[in-house]
Amino acid sequence: MGVGTLTVTRIHHQQMAELDLASGRLVECAARVQVEMALTGPGLPVIFDGLVGDLTARAGEASPPVRLEEIVGHPSGVRLVIELSEVPVGPRTIAELAGRMRLFGQGEVARLRLPLRVGAVGRHRSGLNVTVRQIHRVGATTTVVASAEYPDVLTLRTDERGNAFSAAVIQDEAQRATALRSDDDEEPSRAGKRRRTITVRLGHPEAPPEELVLTAEVRRGPARVLPFVLHDLPLPLAMSEIELTGRERRAIAAPLRVEVNGRPAGEGTLAVGVAVWRNGGWGPIRWTELRTGHSPTRFTLPGEGRYRIQRRWTPADPRLAAALAGAPWRNDDLEIEARAPSVTLPPLAVEGIALPTGQRPQPVLTCSIGSAEVVATRVREIRYAGATFSPRRGWRYVRGGRLAQVTLSLRADSADDRAALAWLWPPVALASDGNRLESPEAMQWLRPVSPFASEEDAAVTLHLSDVPAWCRSIEAIAGSVVVAERGWAADLTLPLEAPGPLRIETGDLLLVGEWTAPQGVVLLRLRVERPAGASARFENLITVRPELLDVQKRRLAIGYPPDEAPNMPDPAALRVAFRTPRGGRPAFVRLPIVVTLGNSRAVGYRLTGIPLPLPDSP
């Protein structure tokens, strides 16, 4: 570039795909890439004036949208963070990232200290002069107004609010500075001079301030616009072990194969343990897990030398796993000499296995529970990885992972049927090898189903973390639904007259109670009298919750649980409070009530074969 060096220091890569399980339609399949760059060189934090025009990018055949996310100056240069969205999943690199930046020829930081009195002047060698014009004191607040004057050949950097100056005051003998907010406005240029009016407000200083400190970044001369183009930025999720660890000069390619009855074993988990011979003995065995398919699995050794390699394979198909139980494997424990550029390892192999016949069981995405059913409606998969770069060490792996989110819906014919249901949350999810997938929600709890929300609003999402890279499907989601003997859902809108007793009867439900209006609050206390033995709650969704309404049934206030908390809660009791509205007189109250009756029982469900939608990494 002629004025500095632009270096990519970090790339974060995230792929996302969402599958509608009912239609099999891929709702989303794209990636987002964040590129962090460092622009270093003499004076760059001051002379850099940002990017000009649009950034452009190319990934495969696509030109994904690009935006500047952040610019941060630091003593040695400038850090830029650029984000690309809607990047195709397939490409291994960002083939091109281009833009233009504006820079001034010279620049420096001007820091002016002025005694806090009218007429005080601060001068900088660049020609920037600041004069204190006024000081106003109103109560505990002091306002300082100053004027800045500088030649037309100078330009001051401004922030997002258009301010060029930052302000601070010196308050004590230790010369400690307290930062303040300042505002400044540029005036029209006259007689070769530019001017700005600066306003600084001091709140409640502990001691009278002694000096005002104003700081600005001053640039000289016309700005230049310089283009930049970066080529073939590697995407971490598509990078090989060699690229991610920066060992491309000495790494040894060692592709791995798994065979059953002389044919590729297919999908599964290959655990690989590697020990290095050093100082006359074997070092510790370090294990990693890899995903296998019908082609050799990519793997590298860190360099030439003597290695011990142990391998264990678990198929994704549980029927094949049962057939392989106790089978003798060949080449599961090897000692090899590795020489550049690659080494050929014999396959991990087993013979004479009676392979399972027929198709794998079809996915089960719906499970009936009496008159209701649990349905897996959507699955979302997210893969992410990051890598950092330095000229000396090359690319280094930062972090990576894989997440899955499965949306479940509990469907029933009517609102009353839904009122009787609750999830026992979270369920258990199993990977394709039968191992449990972790969920951030470790403790099990009861999650009632809303009878008032739409199916989409009432759906719940199971979040799964640390999904293994080799896992291509969620083998099973198993959980329970708690079902009461009977449920009622009533979204009641009742007139509010004078405070006093309340009696609400609708169908088989009878609620009695009272409403009162202590200072600043409207308080309702109700109890389900019929049917006996019922439990009740108010629904509290964003769109459905207790509300005070005016005469035109417009919302005045939202209900909240009152402070009163009885020692022995009555499951049939309902209490809700409203702050007395200022903008109108309450005429109605909306009470969405859910009532359940009888003993509850837990009914299990099991959904199987939920596919993960992202394609294999390139």
C-alpha positions, 0 to 999 in steps of 0.5 A: 500500500505504500504507507503501511501493511494490511495483515489478516490476523483472525478469521471466524467462520460459521455455517448455518442450515435449517431444515423444515422436517415436514416438507424436507425443505432447506429453509436456510443454508449459508455461512457468515465470515468475520475477518479481522485485519491489522493496518500497521505503519507510522502514524496510521492511527491518526492519518487513517480516515476510514473506508470509502464506498462499498467493500466487495467480496467473492466466494466461489461464484457468489458475491456475498454482502460485506459490511464494516463492523468495527474500526479500532485505533491503537498505538501501532495501527488500526484494527478493522473487523469486516463481516460477510453474510450469506456466504455459500457453504461450499467454498474453501476460501474467500477468493477476493476481498477488496475495498478502498481506504482514505488516508491523510499524508500527515497527522498527530494527536494534539493535547491542549491544557488550558487553565479553567478561566475565561480568556485562557488559550492553548496553542499547538504547533500544528496551528490549532488554537483553543480559547476559553470564552465562557464559564457558566455555573448553575447549581452544581453544574459548570458549563465551559464554552471554548472556541477552536481555530485552525488553518484550512489545510488541517482536518480534525477527525470526528466521531460518530456524533460529529465531535472532534474533541474529547475533554477531561479536567485535572482536579487534584495535585496528583494530576489525575484526569477525569474524562468528560463528555463534550460537544462541538460544532463546526462553523463555516470557514472564513479567511483561510481558517476553520472554527469550532465551538466546544461545549463541556459540562462538568457534573458534580466535581468533588473538588474545583477543577484546575485545568481543562484538557482538550484532545483532537487528532489533527491531519494535514494535507489532502486525503488519498484514497488507496485500494486494497485487495486480499486473495484466497483467505482460507475459511477455518471450517474448510481448512486442513489440519496442516493449515490450522496448525501452521505446520505445513512445512513439516506435517506428514499426510496420513489418510486413514481407512476403515474397512469391514469385509474388505469394503469401506465401513461408512459412517461412524466415529474413528478414535485415533490415539498417537504417541511419539517416540522420544528419548528412548521411550513412548510419550503419552497417547493423545486421542482425537475423534474423526468422522468417517465416510466412504472415502479415506479420512484426512489426517496428519502427523506433526512431522517425520519420526517414529509413531505409535498409532491406535485406532478404534471405530464405532459405526453410526448404524446401531445395527452394525455396532451390534454386529461388530461387538467383540470382533477382532480388528486388524491394524488397530495398534501400529508402530510406524516410521513417518517420512515426508511428504506422506505415509500410507497406513494399512486400513483398520479392518475386520472380516467375516462380519454378518452385515445387517440387511434391509433399510435402516429404520425410517425416521420417526418425527411424530409420536402420539400421546393420547389425543395429542402428539409430539412433533419434531418440526425443524432442525437447525445446525451451526458449525463454527471455527476460528483461526489466527494468523501470524507471519512467523507461525502461520495459521493457528487454530483458535476454537471450533464447535458444532451446535444443533437446535431441534424445534418440538411442537406439542399439538392437541385438538383444542385449547382445553386439551392443550391446557392439560399438557406440560413438557417435562423438560429437557428431553434426552438426545442421543447421537448416531452412535448412541452417546448422549448429546449435552444440553445447557439445561441440565436440571429437569423442570416442568414447562406448561404448554400454552393453550392460547398461543399459536403452534409456532409461538408455543413450540419449544427448542432443544439446544444441543452443544458439543455435537461431534463432527462425525455425527450426521443425525440425532439418533433419538430424542426421548422425553416425557409429557405430563398430562392432567386428567382434564384442562380448561382454558378461558380468556375472560374479559370482565367489566370492572365496576366498584371494588368489591366481590367478584363471581365469575362463572363460565361453563363448568368453571366457577371463580369467586373472589374480590378486587381492591384498589389500595393506593396506586394498585389494582389487586385481584384475588380469585379462587377456583370453587368449581370443580373441586380440587382444581389447580389454576394459573394465569397465562403470561405470554407477550401477547396473552397476559392479564391486562387492565383495559379502558372503556374501548378495551385498549390496554392500560396496564399489564398484570404482575404477581403481587408481593403477598406470598402465603406460606402454604400456597393454594393451587386453586388461588389466583392473584394479580396486581396492576399499577393504577394507570395514569392515562385513563380509567380502567373499565375492563380486566382481561384474565387468561386463565388455565385450569387443570384437574385431577392427578397428572401422569408422565407419558413418554415419547421418542423421536428418531432419525432427525437429520442434521442439514449441513453438508459435509465440510469440503 
